Amino acid sequence: MSTDWKNIGFGYSKTDFNVRSTFKDGRWTELEVTSSEYLTLHMAATSLHYGQEAFEGLKAYMGKDGQIRVFRADENAKRMQSSARGIKMAEVPSELFHEAVMKAVSLNKKYVPPYGTGAALYIRPLLFGSGPEVGVKPAKEYTFLVFVTPVGPYFKEGFKPGNIMICRDFDRAAPMGTGNIKVGGNYAASLLSLEKAHDLGYGTVLYLDSKERKYIDECGPANFFAIKGNSYITPESASILPSITNKSLQTLAEDMGMKVEKRHILVEELAEFDEAGACGTAAVISPIGKIMDPETNTVYSYCKDGQPGPVSTRLYQRLVDIQYGDEPDKFGWIEIVK
Ligand SMILES: Cc1ncc(COP(=O)(O)O)c(C=O)c1O
């Protein structure tokens, strides 16, 4: 039976191999290739007790030419190093990160969804404290692994706007906490607010800065951006994850002659924007139709005709075209898997 790539969704499915390395006695071991989906973990591992855990997410795309392209893995390597520093874990050197990502994709080539389906191979690097401790302190031993799993297109029915809700009763990350790194605890802290938003019929939540609750922070597991005239505007905040998609969209916006503004965005400014979107690896851009503020019952509307705005659409198309190899990679973002 052939795979229905358009309907596989965003979930885990088994592939053939994953790759692993252990940090012991001050050095990383050679990569080990395994087909096991399981880990044997010490019950006192610091990842289980004290949350020493960080992860990354990126994708490999099949081009029309049959070549597999990985997007900006060097940026994910740097971000994982920053996460490791933030919670006192051993850093994975960029060369090891790169080797592990390329090997995991290359060993699972048959799972890279075909060109034209909108699906891709999701790559999940994971780093955690695997050494035992009982007191609150960093582990002496760490495990780094990379697995891959095919994921379906985010927009099965086409590039369509969704509605979101401002989160007024939960904070995702503290002002001087861990919001700017990709550690598991941030995601645990987001689950209740996400469930609440889903129950009320919203796709995700828009977090505000947790100190003053005046400024836009980010949008569930994605960054926020808005378009106003010829400007691409995105929040400046110490508690949001530096999104690689957002960084790439800023480069494309500048390349298209737009002005990029990275600054505080007041909630009231939502009324002034022409377009708004959430951006991240999963969807590239999720255009925002409406933003509801439960405190004031204000609804900010974009996409008035039910269609994504023209600038978001152009940015989305350009980035997707670069990822699938339909537009030349003039920024050096792509690596072909050998
Ligand atoms: C909290 C959060 N913000 C933003 C993003 C988007 O980042 P990227 O574009 O690197 O996927 C993600 C996804 O990784 C995320 O989890």
The ligand as a Gaussian input file, in Angstrom:
#p B3LYP/6-31G(d) Opt

LIG

0 1
 C        8.571000      28.470000      21.209000
 C        8.924000      28.453000      19.759000
 N        9.026000      29.628000      19.110000
 C        9.356000      29.666000      17.802000
 C        9.598000      28.523000      17.075000
 C        9.965000      28.616000      15.635000
 O       11.341000      28.359000      15.472000
 P       11.904000      27.781000      14.107000
 O       11.538000      28.754000      13.050000
 O       13.382000      27.721000      14.317000
 O       11.267000      26.465000      13.910000
 C        9.504000      27.289000      17.711000
 C        9.783000      26.056000      16.966000
 O       10.882000      25.585000      17.035000
 C        9.161000      27.245000      19.082000
 O        9.065000      26.074000      19.709000

